[in-house]
Amino acid sequence: MSLESQFPSDLLHVIANLEDPSELETLFIDILTPSEIRSIRERWAIVVELAEGRSQREVKERVGVAIATVSRGAQQLRTGSGGFALAFEKLEELGLPHPPISRKSSSPPAAKPPANSKKSPVHSHRRGSR
């Protein structure tokens, strides 16, 4: 199912073009219930804490939510559509504090040996393990 089939296209365009955070907040206050706003605030806190490397139990204590709620957030970080990584990248672009950005579809680039190094790159192989 595409995003446009889940959300009204015109609303997505409005949200994408609101540049002032206070305007966006005003819109969200009108669209969402207080409970939905709290859920979004909690989910964001959960994924940021997890992305920063905290354990699920630590996040449970710090955010003050049930472990099942933290587990759902962790699952979205691992298997979601990449929206959190996109949001973290945007924070970085804006120069705002952000957790480490994990791009699940790509692995980190391999380290290059120094240009003046005469040693060949070492390849690590583990026999008998997968």
C-alpha positions as CSV (number, residue, x, y, z in Angstrom):
1,M,0.0,0.0,0.0
2,S,1.5,3.4,-1.0
3,L,1.7,6.3,1.3
4,E,-0.7,8.3,-0.8
5,S,-3.4,5.6,-0.3
6,Q,-2.9,5.8,3.5
7,F,-3.0,9.6,3.8
8,P,-4.8,12.3,1.9
9,S,-2.5,13.6,-0.8
10,D,-3.5,17.2,-0.4
11,L,-2.7,17.0,3.4
12,L,0.7,15.5,2.7
13,H,1.4,18.4,0.3
14,V,0.3,21.0,2.9
15,I,2.5,19.4,5.6
16,A,5.5,19.2,3.3
17,N,5.2,22.9,2.5
18,L,4.7,24.3,6.0
19,E,8.2,25.7,6.8
20,D,7.4,27.2,10.2
21,P,7.3,24.6,13.0
22,S,4.7,26.6,14.9
23,E,2.3,26.4,11.9
24,L,2.8,22.7,11.7
25,E,2.2,22.4,15.4
26,T,-1.0,24.4,15.1
27,L,-2.2,22.1,12.3
28,F,-1.3,18.9,14.3
29,I,-3.1,20.3,17.4
30,D,-6.3,20.6,15.3
31,I,-6.0,17.3,13.5
32,L,-4.8,15.1,16.3
33,T,-6.4,14.3,19.7
34,P,-4.3,14.9,22.9
35,S,-3.9,11.1,23.1
36,E,-2.5,10.9,19.6
37,I,-0.1,13.8,20.2
38,R,1.1,12.0,23.4
39,S,1.6,8.8,21.4
40,I,3.6,10.6,18.8
41,R,5.7,12.4,21.4
42,E,6.4,9.0,23.2
43,R,7.2,7.1,19.9
44,W,9.6,9.8,18.9
45,A,11.4,9.8,22.3
46,I,11.5,6.0,22.1
47,V,13.1,5.8,18.7
48,V,15.6,8.6,19.4
49,E,16.7,6.9,22.7
50,L,17.0,3.5,20.9
51,A,18.9,5.0,18.0
52,E,21.3,6.5,20.5
53,G,22.1,3.0,21.7
54,R,20.1,2.7,24.9
55,S,18.6,-0.6,25.9
56,Q,14.9,-1.2,25.7
57,R,14.8,-1.4,29.5
58,E,16.6,1.9,29.8
59,V,14.2,3.5,27.3
60,K,11.2,2.1,29.2
61,E,12.5,3.8,32.4
62,R,13.5,7.1,30.8
63,V,10.4,7.6,28.7
64,G,8.0,6.1,31.3
65,V,6.2,3.6,29.0
66,A,5.5,-0.1,28.9
67,I,8.2,-2.4,27.6
68,A,5.7,-3.5,24.9
69,T,5.5,0.1,23.6
70,V,9.3,0.3,23.5
71,S,9.4,-3.0,21.6
72,R,7.0,-1.7,19.0
73,G,9.2,1.3,18.5
74,A,12.3,-0.9,18.2
75,Q,10.6,-3.0,15.6
76,Q,9.7,0.1,13.6
77,L,13.3,1.2,13.7
78,R,14.5,-2.2,12.5
79,T,11.8,-3.1,9.9
80,G,10.0,0.1,9.2
81,S,10.0,2.0,5.8
82,G,13.0,4.1,6.7
83,G,11.1,7.2,7.8
84,F,13.0,7.5,11.1
85,A,16.3,7.5,9.3
86,L,15.0,10.1,6.9
87,A,13.9,12.2,9.8
88,F,17.3,11.9,11.5
89,E,19.0,12.8,8.2
90,K,16.8,15.9,8.0
91,L,17.7,16.9,11.6
92,E,21.4,16.6,10.6
93,E,20.8,18.8,7.5
94,L,19.1,21.4,9.7
95,G,22.1,21.3,12.1
96,L,19.9,20.1,14.9
97,P,20.8,17.4,17.5
98,H,20.1,14.0,16.1
99,P,20.9,10.3,16.9
100,P,23.3,8.3,14.8
101,I,21.8,7.7,11.4
102,S,21.4,4.1,10.5
103,R,20.7,3.3,6.8
104,K,19.4,-0.3,6.9
105,S,19.6,-0.8,3.2
106,S,23.3,0.0,2.9
107,S,26.2,-1.2,4.9
108,P,28.9,1.3,6.0
109,P,31.7,1.8,3.5
110,A,34.8,-0.4,3.9
111,A,37.8,1.3,5.4
112,K,40.5,2.1,2.9
113,P,44.1,1.5,3.7
114,P,46.3,4.6,3.9
115,A,47.6,5.6,0.4
116,N,51.2,5.1,1.6
117,S,50.5,1.7,3.0
118,K,52.3,-1.2,1.3
119,K,50.3,-3.9,3.1
120,S,47.4,-5.5,1.3
121,P,44.0,-5.3,2.9
122,V,43.3,-8.0,5.5
123,H,40.2,-10.0,4.8
124,S,38.5,-11.5,7.8
125,H,37.0,-15.0,7.3
126,R,35.5,-17.1,10.0
127,R,35.6,-20.8,9.3
128,G,32.6,-22.9,10.2
129,S,30.4,-20.0,11.1
130,R,27.6,-18.3,9.3
